[in-house]
Amino acid sequence: MGTKAEKSKEKQFEEALEMMEAAFPYAKEMYQADALQAAARVMDEEDGMQTLYKYADRFEEAGLFLNGPWAEPSKLLPHLVQGSLRAGGMTPIVEILSDVRMLALAKGDHKREEMSAEEAKRFLHEVMALNIDTLFPEETEAARIEGNEKEKKRAERLFQFLANELSLEAASGALVREIDDLVAQRPIMVNRTVKMIEDAKQLLDSGIDSKEKKAIELYARAISHPTELSRDHGFKEYKETLRKLGNKDLKQEAEMFAKSMRDTGLVSGHHTILIRYLNRKKPEVLPTALGLNAKGKANLEEHFSIVNKLINVAIHPALKQTVYGLACMLERGVLSSAPVIPGLNRLIELDLQPDVRKVLLSSINGNEGITANDILVAGTICVLGQPLGVGQGMNPTCQTARGISLWSLHAPGYLLELIPRAARDGDVDVMFEGQMIHSKELRKGLVEDLHEELDPVSLVLVPHLDKIYGELVRLVKFRGEDVHKWVNPAFYGDWVSNGFSSAIDPMTGSVADYTGFVRLFYSTHHPDYNEGYELIYPNPVGIFITTPTGDLLGLHAVSIQRIAKDKNGEYRVYFYNPNNDGAQDWGQGIEPTVSGNKEIPGESSLPFHEFTARLYAFHYNPYEQGDAFAVDDETVRDIEQVAKESWGKTYTWVEI
């Protein structure tokens, strides 16, 4: 039984809820604030979440979620919960009530026709996986003083309540799947992945499933101590220990580090100590420590002098992911491209602008005697090694991330021209229809405030590229057609085909001749209809991003990398998604995968017809086009139906 004071707070909430329930629909908002404040007072009690749960089936009818984004539980997204819990005002209170309501749906104590108990469970499992740090708060001074203590405590109570009701085993499974999907894409920036692994380590003593436990242990070792020798020593002691190892033990140590890195795409700080030691004392073991294939070994042998220099400059514990970037760069063979070695040498001694130096130095934790040039060289190695690992971070800059990725793949010399222009000269220029456009002369781009959790190359280039892209859009926006028709070839380069098609009429904003759009895409891209022509360069295309219920979220820029058959013999579109979150749920059963369907690390993929149903604009070569009329009528009708029942609900459709 609770105390009298606790009952009083519960009673206050119950009465506020009853007043909302009794109010006319148009008057419910008048009582909303009082009810939410009463709910907040209950949340501050030790068993407050249990108390609120008793009333969860009444929340919606009363009007607690009226006129807000929480009104329809089936449209809620798990990754937005954390931001809501940390927001100001009433938002965290409503979010907690929404999650308590979701638990009631999951347990069958509340019912909604459009959301099953199983769907509600999946939602909460993912929410718990994404908020493990709240479920297991760090007991540090920083954690105690950071943010609003009352709101943090409420969030902790919420997640503890969810864990007690749903079990941690399910959360651990969702967490491991999330980490699996992230590492499968081999992003350059692994901060989010490492944070999730660190949080997951706290689950190891909670009686979770043995399979999940084994996976978490594997990832935890990968970022800290993949070998027994590294487990027992700090960096300094480990370096001394390496000197005492015989050739056989040293090679075995190198093999274990390489296997861990290749299995996960993650690098331990101890691995950098090993690489630096081998570079000086035992260079013949370097290929083993990097896990190089035959092409990588040949590239290392041919260009050892520059690799030796790059290791000295760019391989440090604080820049440990560069080890993986270097291995990938050697296997890509880009050092054999004439402009690459001079370009890398230039960056080592480049005179950086003060603001560039500052932003680069602030991108690493602590000060280990690493220079801004070291960081820039390390970042460049990673981009050249992992073109599909470039991410836009928390910025709406998919176009610029796509550019950096494309140039790394097909024009590394051009990329190595852009980087010093931006870092040393504070300017990037592009020629457009006889007019030279300089980024330094432009006031702003598409992004007002750049979120700086980006790789070093993106930190340097994106502010300039964003301005250029924004200016190109401004110059062509009144031409009566989709701006990307002109902007993409000008921005990315001549390899972007001049043929262009969009599902949306820019003059009216309506969908016009959609069947023609689908037929054209099939006749220019599907191997069964386009005379067998293959993509030579990535094709920058626009897609509709939709929620798990198929509702339109917005437009997004991706690149089609290739079109090929999967393991089942079905044609799939393999594409680069700059947001490094390629495994998503776009509704209607359309769920891009990042592994398991012959994806190259960094690619997402979908069956051809499913990708087409989310496509809104693409480039094509009109000289490499098959017969559009040959495309199966039923296929076109099915795609149109899927489109109309998802993003198409937002648009007017014009039949031609």
C-alpha positions in Angstrom: 0.0 0.0 0.0 1.3 3.5 -0.7 1.4 6.4 1.7 -1.3 9.0 2.1 0.8 11.5 0.2 1.3 9.1 -2.7 -2.5 8.4 -2.8 -3.1 12.1 -2.9 -1.0 12.6 -6.0 -2.7 9.7 -7.7 -6.1 11.1 -6.7 -5.1 14.5 -8.2 -4.2 12.9 -11.5 -7.4 10.7 -11.5 -9.6 13.8 -11.0 -7.8 15.7 -13.7 -8.3 12.8 -16.1 -11.9 12.6 -15.2 -12.4 16.3 -15.9 -10.8 15.8 -19.4 -13.0 12.8 -20.0 -16.1 14.7 -19.2 -15.2 17.8 -21.3 -16.6 18.4 -24.8 -14.1 17.6 -27.5 -13.5 21.2 -28.4 -12.8 22.0 -24.7 -10.4 19.2 -23.8 -7.3 21.2 -24.5 -8.3 23.6 -21.7 -7.7 20.8 -19.2 -4.6 19.2 -20.9 -1.9 21.2 -19.0 -3.4 20.5 -15.6 -3.7 16.8 -16.3 -0.1 16.6 -17.6 1.3 18.4 -14.5 -0.7 16.1 -12.3 0.8 13.1 -14.2 4.3 14.6 -13.8 3.9 14.7 -10.0 2.9 11.0 -10.1 6.0 10.3 -12.2 8.2 11.6 -9.4 7.1 8.9 -7.0 9.1 5.7 -6.7 6.2 3.6 -8.1 4.8 6.4 -10.2 5.0 4.5 -13.5 3.0 1.5 -12.1 0.4 4.0 -10.9 0.1 5.7 -14.3 -0.2 2.3 -16.0 -3.5 1.6 -14.2 -5.0 4.5 -16.2 -3.2 3.9 -19.5 -6.3 2.7 -21.4 -8.0 6.0 -20.7 -5.2 8.3 -21.8 -6.3 8.6 -25.5 -10.0 8.9 -24.9 -9.5 11.6 -22.3 -7.4 13.6 -24.7 -3.9 13.6 -23.3 -2.4 13.2 -26.8 -4.9 15.5 -28.5 -3.5 17.5 -31.4 0.0 16.2 -30.9 2.4 13.8 -32.7 1.6 11.1 -30.1 -2.1 10.8 -31.1 -1.5 7.8 -33.4 0.7 5.2 -31.8 1.2 3.3 -35.1 3.0 6.3 -36.6 5.5 6.7 -33.7 9.2 6.1 -34.4 11.5 4.5 -31.8 14.6 6.6 -32.5 12.7 9.8 -31.8 11.9 8.8 -28.2 15.2 9.8 -26.8 15.0 13.3 -28.2 11.5 13.8 -26.8 12.6 12.7 -23.3 15.4 15.3 -23.4 13.3 18.1 -24.7 12.0 20.9 -22.6 8.5 21.8 -21.4 5.7 19.3 -21.4 7.2 17.1 -24.2 9.0 14.6 -21.9 5.8 14.1 -19.8 3.7 13.4 -22.9 6.4 11.0 -24.2 6.4 9.0 -20.9 2.7 8.8 -21.0 2.8 7.6 -24.6 5.3 4.9 -23.7 3.2 3.7 -20.8 0.2 3.6 -23.2 2.4 1.6 -25.6 3.2 -0.9 -22.8 -0.5 -1.3 -22.2 -1.0 -2.1 -25.9 1.9 -4.6 -25.8 0.4 -6.4 -22.8 -3.2 -6.3 -24.2 -4.5 -4.0 -21.5 -5.3 -1.4 -24.2 -6.3 -2.1 -27.7 -6.0 -0.2 -31.0 -7.2 -1.7 -34.3 -4.3 -0.4 -36.3 -1.6 -1.7 -33.8 -1.2 -5.2 -32.5 0.3 -6.2 -29.2 3.3 -7.7 -31.1 3.9 -4.4 -33.0 3.8 -2.5 -29.7 6.3 -4.9 -28.1 8.7 -4.5 -31.1 8.4 -0.8 -30.8 9.3 -0.8 -27.0 12.1 -3.4 -27.5 13.7 -1.1 -30.0 13.2 1.9 -27.8 14.9 0.1 -24.9 17.7 -1.0 -27.1 18.3 2.6 -28.2 18.2 3.9 -24.7 20.3 1.4 -22.8 22.3 4.2 -21.3 19.2 5.5 -19.6 18.3 2.1 -18.4 21.8 1.7 -16.9 22.9 5.3 -16.1 26.6 5.8 -15.6 27.5 6.6 -12.0 29.8 9.5 -12.8 29.9 13.1 -11.7 29.3 14.2 -15.2 26.2 12.0 -15.5 24.9 13.4 -12.2 25.2 17.1 -13.0 24.3 16.9 -16.7 20.8 18.1 -17.7 17.6 18.3 -15.6 18.0 15.8 -12.8 14.2 15.5 -12.3 13.6 14.7 -16.0 16.5 12.2 -16.0 15.1 10.4 -13.0 11.7 10.2 -14.6 13.2 8.6 -17.8 15.2 6.2 -15.7 12.1 5.1 -13.8 10.3 4.7 -17.2 12.9 2.4 -18.6 13.3 0.4 -15.4 9.6 -0.1 -15.5 9.6 -1.2 -19.1 12.5 -3.6 -18.4 10.7 -5.1 -15.5 7.6 -5.6 -17.5 9.1 -6.8 -20.8 12.4 -8.4 -19.7 15.9 -7.3 -20.8 16.4 -10.3 -23.0 14.3 -8.8 -25.7 16.1 -5.5 -25.5 19.4 -7.2 -25.7 18.4 -8.9 -28.9 17.2 -5.6 -30.5 20.4 -3.9 -29.3 22.6 -6.6 -30.9 20.7 -6.5 -34.1 21.1 -2.7 -34.2 24.9 -3.1 -33.7 25.0 -5.8 -36.3 23.4 -3.6 -38.9 25.7 -0.7 -38.1 28.9 -2.6 -38.3 27.7 -4.4 -41.5 27.8 -1.0 -43.2 31.3 -0.2 -42.1 30.8 3.5 -41.4 33.8 5.8 -41.0 32.3 7.4 -37.9 31.7 4.7 -35.3 30.9 6.8 -32.2 27.3 5.7 -32.1 28.3 2.0 -32.5 31.0 2.2 -29.8 28.6 4.0 -27.4 26.0 1.2 -27.9 28.6 -1.5 -27.3 29.7 0.3 -24.1 26.1 0.5 -22.9 25.5 -3.2 -24.0 28.4 -4.3 -21.8 26.2 -3.5 -18.8 23.8 -6.2 -19.9 26.3 -9.0 -19.6 25.5 -9.7 -16.0 21.7 -9.5 -16.4 21.0 -13.1 -17.5 20.4 -12.3 -21.1 20.3 -14.9 -23.9 23.7 -16.7 -24.4 23.8 -15.8 -28.1 23.4 -12.1 -27.5 25.9 -12.3 -24.6 28.5 -13.9 -27.0 27.9 -11.2 -29.6 28.2 -8.3 -27.1 31.4 -9.8 -25.7 32.8 -10.1 -29.3 32.1 -6.4 -30.0 33.4 -5.3 -26.5 36.7 -7.1 -27.2 37.0 -5.5 -30.6 37.0 -2.0 -29.3 39.2 -2.7 -26.3 41.4 -5.8 -26.1 41.0 -8.4 -28.9 44.0 -10.4 -27.5 45.0 -11.7 -24.1 48.2 -9.7 -24.3 46.4 -6.4 -24.9 43.9 -7.2 -22.1 46.5 -7.1 -19.4 48.5 -4.0 -20.5 48.0 -0.3 -21.1 49.4 1.2 -24.2 52.9 1.9 -22.8 53.2 -1.5 -21.2 51.9 -3.2 -24.3 54.5 -1.5 -26.5 57.3 -2.8 -24.2 55.8 -6.3 -24.3 55.8 -6.3 -28.1 59.6 -5.8 -28.1 60.0 -9.1 -26.1 57.9 -11.2 -28.5 59.4 -13.7 -30.8 58.5 -13.8 -34.5 55.9 -16.6 -34.1 54.1 -14.9 -31.2 54.2 -11.5 -32.9 52.6 -12.9 -36.0 49.9 -14.6 -33.9 49.2 -11.3 -32.2 48.9 -9.6 -35.5 46.6 -12.3 -36.9 44.2 -11.9 -33.9 44.0 -8.2 -34.2 43.4 -8.4 -38.0 40.7 -11.0 -37.5 38.9 -8.9 -34.9 39.0 -5.8 -37.2 37.9 -7.7 -40.3 35.0 -9.4 -38.4 33.6 -6.2 -37.0 35.1 -3.2 -38.8 36.1 -1.9 -35.4 39.6 -1.2 -34.1 41.2 -1.3 -30.7 43.6 1.4 -29.5 46.2 -1.4 -28.9 46.0 -2.3 -32.6 47.5 1.2 -33.4 50.4 0.5 -31.0 51.1 -2.8 -32.8 50.9 -1.2 -36.3 53.3 1.6 -35.3 55.7 -0.9 -33.8 55.7 -3.2 -36.9 56.1 -0.2 -39.1 59.4 0.6 -37.4 60.7 -2.8 -36.5 59.0 -5.6 -38.4 57.4 -4.2 -41.6 57.2 -7.7 -43.0 54.4 -8.5 -40.5 52.3 -5.4 -41.5 50.2 -7.2 -44.1 49.3 -9.8 -41.5 48.3 -7.1 -38.9 46.2 -5.4 -41.5 44.6 -8.6 -42.8 45.4 -7.7 -46.4 44.3 -9.7 -49.4 46.7 -10.3 -52.3 45.9 -6.9 -54.0 46.5 -5.1 -50.7 49.8 -6.8 -50.1 51.0 -5.9 -53.5 49.9 -2.3 -53.1 51.7 -2.1 -49.7 54.9 -3.5 -51.2 54.8 -1.2 -54.2 54.2 1.9 -52.1 55.8 1.1 -48.8 57.6 4.5 -48.4 54.3 6.5 -48.5 52.5 3.9 -46.3 55.4 4.1 -43.8 54.9 7.9 -43.7 51.1 7.7 -43.4 51.3 5.3 -40.5 53.7 7.7 -38.6 51.3 10.6 -39.3 47.8 9.1 -39.0 47.8 5.9 -36.9 47.3 6.8 -33.3 45.1 5.5 -30.5 42.8 8.6 -30.8 42.6 7.9 -34.5 42.4 4.1 -34.3 39.7 3.6 -37.0 42.3 4.8 -39.5 43.9 1.3 -39.3 40.8 -0.1 -41.0 40.7 2.8 -43.4 44.3 2.1 -44.4 43.7 -1.6 -44.9 40.7 -0.8 -47.2 42.6 1.9 -49.1 45.4 -0.6 -49.9 43.0 -3.2 -51.1 41.3 -0.6 -53.3 44.7 0.1 -54.9 44.1 3.9 -55.0 47.7 4.6 -54.2 48.4 3.5 -57.8 46.3 6.4 -59.1 48.8 9.1 -60.2 47.3 12.1 -58.2 46.8 10.2 -54.9 50.4 10.0 -53.4 51.2 13.7 -54.2 47.8 14.7 -52.8 48.3 12.8 -49.5 51.9 14.2 -49.2 50.5 17.7 -49.7 48.0 17.3 -46.8 50.8 16.3 -44.3 52.4 19.7 -44.5 49.4 21.8 -45.5 49.0 25.2 -43.9 45.5 25.0 -42.5 43.2 27.9 -41.8 42.8 28.6 -38.0 39.1 27.7 -38.0 39.8 24.4 -39.8 42.6 23.6 -37.4 40.2 24.3 -34.5 37.4 22.2 -35.7 39.6 19.2 -36.5 41.3 19.3 -33.1 38.0 19.5 -31.4 36.8 16.3 -33.2 39.0 14.0 -31.0 39.0 13.5 -27.3 42.0 14.7 -25.3 45.3 15.9 -26.5 47.9 13.2 -27.4 50.2 15.4 -29.3 48.2 14.9 -32.5 48.2 17.8 -35.0 45.2 18.9 -37.1 47.1 17.8 -40.2 47.4 14.3 -38.6 43.6 14.2 -38.2 43.0 15.4 -41.7 45.3 12.9 -43.2 43.7 10.1 -41.1 40.3 11.2 -42.3 41.4 11.2 -45.9 42.8 7.7 -45.6 39.4 6.5 -44.3 37.4 8.2 -47.0 39.7 6.8 -49.7 39.4 3.4 -48.1 35.7 3.5 -47.3 33.9 5.5 -49.9 30.5 4.0 -48.8 31.3 4.7 -45.2 30.9 8.5 -45.6 27.9 9.7 -43.5 25.9 12.9 -43.3 25.6 12.6 -39.5 22.7 14.7 -38.1 22.8 17.1 -41.0 20.4 17.4 -44.0 23.5 17.2 -46.3 22.8 13.9 -48.1 23.8 15.6 -51.4 27.3 16.6 -50.2 28.0 13.3 -48.5 27.0 11.6 -51.7 29.5 13.7 -53.6 32.4 12.9 -51.3 31.6 9.2 -51.6 31.3 9.4 -55.4 34.6 11.3 -55.9 36.4 8.9 -53.6 35.2 6.0 -55.7 35.8 7.5 -59.2 37.8 10.7 -58.9 40.2 10.5 -55.9 42.5 13.0 -57.5 39.6 15.6 -57.7 38.8 14.9 -54.1 42.4 15.5 -53.1 42.2 18.9 -54.9 39.0 19.9 -53.1 40.3 19.1 -49.6 43.3 21.5 -49.6 41.3 24.2 -51.4 38.8 24.2 -48.5 41.3 23.6 -45.6 44.1 26.0 -46.8 42.3 28.5 -49.0 38.9 28.6 -47.4 37.3 28.3 -50.8 35.8 25.7 -53.2 34.8 26.7 -56.7 32.6 25.1 -59.4 32.0 26.2 -63.0 28.4 26.3 -63.9 27.2 27.3 -67.4 30.2 29.7 -67.9 29.9 31.2 -64.4 32.5 30.4 -61.7 30.9 29.9 -58.3 33.1 30.4 -55.2 31.9 29.1 -51.8 33.8 31.9 -49.9 31.5 34.5 -51.7 28.3 32.7 -50.6 26.7 33.7 -47.3 24.9 30.5 -46.6 23.9 27.0 -47.8 21.1 24.6 -47.1 22.3 24.0 -43.5 22.3 26.8 -41.0 24.1 25.1 -38.1 26.3 22.2 -39.0 26.3 19.3 -36.5 30.0 18.5 -36.2 30.0 14.8 -35.5 31.4 14.0 -38.9 34.5 12.5 -40.4 37.5 15.0 -40.8 37.1 15.3 -44.6 33.4 16.1 -44.2 34.1 18.6 -41.5 36.4 20.5 -43.9 34.4 20.1 -47.1 30.7 20.0 -46.2 30.4 23.7 -45.2 31.7 24.7 -48.7 30.0 22.1 -50.7 26.7 22.8 -49.0 26.9 26.5 -50.0 27.8 25.5 -53.6 24.9 23.1 -53.9 22.5 25.6 -52.4 23.6 28.2 -54.9 23.2 25.9 -57.8 19.6 25.2 -56.7 18.9 28.9 -56.4 20.2 29.6 -59.9 17.9 27.0 -61.6 14.9 26.9 -59.4 12.7 28.9 -61.8 13.3 26.9 -64.9 10.1 24.9 -64.6 11.6 21.5 -64.1 13.2 19.6 -61.2 16.4 21.5 -60.2 18.4 18.3 -59.9 18.3 17.9 -63.7 21.0 20.6 -63.9 22.4 20.7 -60.4 23.6 17.1 -60.2 25.8 17.0 -63.4 27.2 20.4 -62.5 27.9 19.4 -58.9 29.1 15.8 -59.2 30.7 15.8 -62.6 30.3 14.8 -66.2 29.7 11.1 -65.5 26.2 12.0 -64.4 23.9 11.3 -67.4 22.0 14.2 -68.8 18.8 12.3 -69.2 16.5 13.0 -66.3 13.0 12.0 -65.1 10.9 13.0 -62.1 7.6 11.6 -60.9 6.6 15.0 -59.6 5.7 17.9 -61.8 7.5 20.9 -60.2 5.0 23.4 -61.7 1.9 21.8 -60.1 3.4 19.6 -57.4 1.3 16.7 -58.7 2.2 13.2 -59.8 2.0 13.1 -63.6 2.4 10.2 -66.0 3.6 7.9 -63.2 3.3 4.8 -65.4 5.6 6.4 -67.9 8.1 7.2 -65.1 8.1 3.6 -64.0 8.5 2.2 -67.5 11.3 4.6 -68.2 13.2 3.5 -65.1 12.8 -0.2 -65.9 13.8 0.3 -69.6 17.0 2.2 -68.6 18.0 0.3 -65.4 16.5 -3.2 -65.3 18.8 -5.7 -67.0 15.8 -7.6 -68.5 14.5 -4.4 -70.3 17.5 -2.1 -70.9 19.4 -4.2 -73.5 21.9 -5.4 -70.9 23.6 -2.1 -70.2 25.3 -1.9 -66.8 25.9 1.1 -64.6 29.4 2.4 -65.0 29.2 5.2 -62.4 26.8 5.6 -59.4 23.6 7.2 -60.3 22.4 10.0 -58.0 18.7 9.5 -57.5 16.0 10.9 -55.2 13.7 8.7 -53.1 10.7 9.2 -50.8 11.5 8.2 -47.2 8.4 6.8 -45.5 7.5 5.7 -41.9 6.8 2.1 -40.9 3.2 2.8 -41.7 4.1 4.0 -45.2 3.5 7.7 -44.5 5.8 10.3 -46.2 8.6 11.6 -44.1 10.5 13.5 -46.8 12.8 13.4 -49.8 16.3 11.9 -49.6 19.3 11.7 -51.9 20.9 8.3 -52.4 23.1 6.7 -55.2 22.4 3.6 -57.1 25.7 1.7 -57.0 24.7 -1.4 -59.1 21.8 -3.6 -60.1 22.4 -7.4 -59.7 20.7 -10.6 -58.8 20.7 -11.7 -55.1 21.2 -15.2 -53.8 17.6 -16.1 -54.8 18.1 -14.9 -58.4 16.0 -11.8 -57.9 17.2 -8.5 -59.2 17.9 -5.9 -56.5 18.9 -2.3 -56.5 22.1 -1.8 -54.4 22.3 1.7 -53.2 24.5 4.0 -51.0 22.5 5.7 -48.3 24.5 8.7 -46.8 22.7 8.5 -43.4 24.5 5.2 -42.5 21.3 3.8 -41.2 20.4 1.7 -44.2 18.4 -1.0 -42.5 15.1 0.7 -42.0 11.3 0.0 -42.2 9.6 2.0 -44.9 6.2 0.4 -44.5 4.3 -2.0 -46.7 6.9 -4.6 -46.1 9.6 -2.5 -47.8 12.6 -2.9 -45.5 16.1 -2.2 -47.0 18.8 -4.7 -45.9 22.5 -4.0 -45.4 23.6 -7.6 -45.2 22.4 -11.1 -46.2 21.6 -10.2 -49.9 25.1 -9.9 -51.3 25.5 -6.3 -50.2 29.0 -4.8 -50.2 29.7 -3.1 -46.9 28.1 0.3 -47.0 25.4 -0.7 -49.4 21.7 -1.0 -48.8 19.5 -3.0 -51.1 15.9 -3.6 -52.1 14.1 -5.8 -54.7 13.9 -3.8 -57.9 10.2 -3.2 -57.8 10.2 -2.1 -54.1 13.0 0.4 -54.8 11.0 1.7 -57.8 8.0 2.2 -55.6 10.0 4.7 -53.4 11.8 6.4 -56.3 10.9 10.0 -57.4 13.8 11.1 -59.6 16.7 9.6 -61.6 19.2 10.2 -64.3 19.6 8.0 -67.3 21.5 7.7 -70.6 19.0 8.1 -73.4 21.3 6.1 -75.7 21.2 3.1 -73.4 17.5 2.6 -73.2 15.4 -0.5 -74.0 11.7 -0.6 -75.0 9.6 0.9 -72.3 6.4 -0.7 -73.7 7.9 -4.1 -73.1 7.7 -3.7 -69.3 5.0 -6.0 -67.9 1.7 -4.1 -67.3 1.0 -5.9 -64.1 4.3 -4.9 -62.6 3.7 -1.3 -63.4 0.2 -1.4 -61.9 1.4 -3.1 -58.7 4.2 -0.5 -58.2 1.7 2.3 -58.8 -0.7 0.9 -56.3 2.1 0.6 -53.6 3.1 4.2 -54.4 -0.5 5.5 -54.2 -1.1 3.8 -50.8 2.0 5.3 -49.2 3.8 8.5 -50.1 1.3 9.1 -52.9 -1.4 9.9 -50.4 0.3 13.3 -50.0 0.1 14.2 -53.7 -2.5 14.8 -56.3 -2.3 12.3 -59.1 -2.9 13.4 -62.7 -3.8 10.6 -65.2 -2.5 11.1 -68.8 
